[in-house]
Amino acid sequence: MARPEKDPKKDYLFRAVLSLESIEDCYHFFEDLCTIKELDDMAKRMWGARMLADNKVYTEITEATGLSTATISRINRCLKYGQDGYSSVLERLKEEDTASPEEEDHA
C-alpha cells in the first residue's frame, strides 16, 4: 500500500496526538480537530478493524458499525498488507482490555 509522504505538518499532528494523556484529552482534541462525522468514521473504522481481528464476517461488521463493505475491505487489506498500524494498536489495546474489562461497556 502507498505510504503518505512525510512532512513537518503531519509530524506536528502526530506529536500532538502523542502528547494526549487521557481519554478526556482525546475527546477535547479530536472534537476540536475533526467534524463529528470524521470522528465517528474513524471510530467505526477502528471498531471494524477490531471486529475483523476477532474474525467477524463483513455482514456482522456492517450491522454493528454501518461501514460499507468497501471500507471493511480496505481495513482488511490494511490488516493483511499494510504497515501494521492497525495490528500493533489492536495488540496493545487487547493487552489493555484484559487489564480493564469495564472498557467493553463503552463500545
C-alpha positions as CSV (number, residue, x, y, z in Angstrom):
1,M,0.0,0.0,0.0
2,A,1.2,3.5,-0.7
3,R,2.5,5.4,2.2
4,P,1.7,9.1,2.8
5,E,4.6,11.5,2.2
6,K,6.2,12.6,5.4
7,D,6.2,16.3,6.1
8,P,6.5,18.6,9.1
9,K,2.8,19.3,9.3
10,K,2.0,15.6,9.7
11,D,4.8,15.2,12.2
12,Y,3.4,18.1,14.2
13,L,-0.1,16.4,14.2
14,F,1.3,13.1,15.3
15,R,3.4,14.8,18.0
16,A,0.2,16.4,19.2
17,V,-1.6,13.1,19.3
18,L,1.3,11.5,21.2
19,S,1.1,14.4,23.8
20,L,-2.5,13.4,24.8
21,E,-2.6,12.0,28.3
22,S,-6.2,10.7,28.8
23,I,-9.4,9.7,27.0
24,E,-10.8,13.1,28.1
25,D,-7.8,14.8,26.4
26,C,-8.6,12.8,23.3
27,Y,-12.2,13.8,23.3
28,H,-11.3,17.5,23.6
29,F,-8.6,17.4,21.0
30,F,-10.4,15.3,18.4
31,E,-13.7,17.2,18.8
32,D,-11.8,20.4,18.0
33,L,-9.8,18.9,15.2
34,C,-12.4,16.8,13.4
35,T,-16.1,17.1,12.5
36,I,-18.4,14.9,14.3
37,K,-18.7,12.7,11.2
38,E,-15.0,12.4,10.8
39,L,-14.5,11.4,14.4
40,D,-17.4,8.9,14.1
41,D,-16.0,7.5,10.9
42,M,-12.6,7.0,12.4
43,A,-14.1,5.3,15.5
44,K,-16.2,3.0,13.2
45,R,-13.1,2.0,11.2
46,M,-11.2,1.2,14.4
47,W,-14.1,-0.8,15.7
48,G,-14.3,-2.6,12.3
49,A,-10.6,-3.4,12.5
50,R,-11.2,-4.9,15.9
51,M,-14.1,-7.0,14.7
52,L,-12.0,-8.2,11.7
53,A,-9.2,-9.2,14.0
54,D,-11.8,-11.1,16.0
55,N,-12.7,-13.0,12.8
56,K,-16.2,-11.4,12.4
57,V,-17.7,-11.5,9.0
58,Y,-18.5,-8.4,6.9
59,T,-22.2,-8.6,7.4
60,E,-21.7,-8.6,11.2
61,I,-19.4,-5.6,10.9
62,T,-21.7,-3.7,8.7
63,E,-24.6,-4.3,11.0
64,A,-22.6,-3.2,14.1
65,T,-20.9,-0.2,12.6
66,G,-22.7,0.9,9.5
67,L,-19.4,0.7,7.5
68,S,-19.7,-0.2,3.8
69,T,-18.2,-3.4,2.6
70,A,-15.8,-1.4,0.5
71,T,-14.5,0.3,3.7
72,I,-14.3,-3.0,5.5
73,S,-12.4,-4.5,2.6
74,R,-9.9,-1.6,2.8
75,I,-9.4,-2.1,6.5
76,N,-8.9,-5.8,5.9
77,R,-6.3,-5.1,3.2
78,C,-4.5,-2.8,5.7
79,L,-4.6,-5.5,8.4
80,K,-3.1,-8.0,6.0
81,Y,-0.8,-6.0,3.8
82,G,-0.5,-2.5,5.4
83,Q,2.2,-1.0,7.7
84,D,0.9,-3.0,10.7
85,G,-0.6,0.2,12.1
86,Y,-3.9,-1.4,12.9
87,S,-2.3,-4.6,14.1
88,S,0.1,-3.1,16.5
89,V,-2.6,-0.8,18.0
90,L,-5.1,-3.6,18.3
91,E,-2.5,-5.8,20.0
92,R,-1.8,-3.0,22.6
93,L,-5.5,-2.4,23.1
94,K,-6.1,-6.1,23.6
95,E,-3.5,-6.2,26.3
96,E,-5.2,-3.2,28.0
97,D,-8.7,-4.8,27.5
98,T,-7.6,-7.8,29.5
99,A,-6.5,-5.5,32.3
100,S,-9.7,-3.4,32.3
101,P,-12.8,-5.3,31.2
102,E,-15.1,-2.4,32.0
103,E,-14.0,-0.7,28.8
104,E,-16.2,-3.1,26.8
105,D,-19.3,-1.3,28.2
106,H,-18.4,1.9,26.3
107,A,-18.5,0.2,22.9
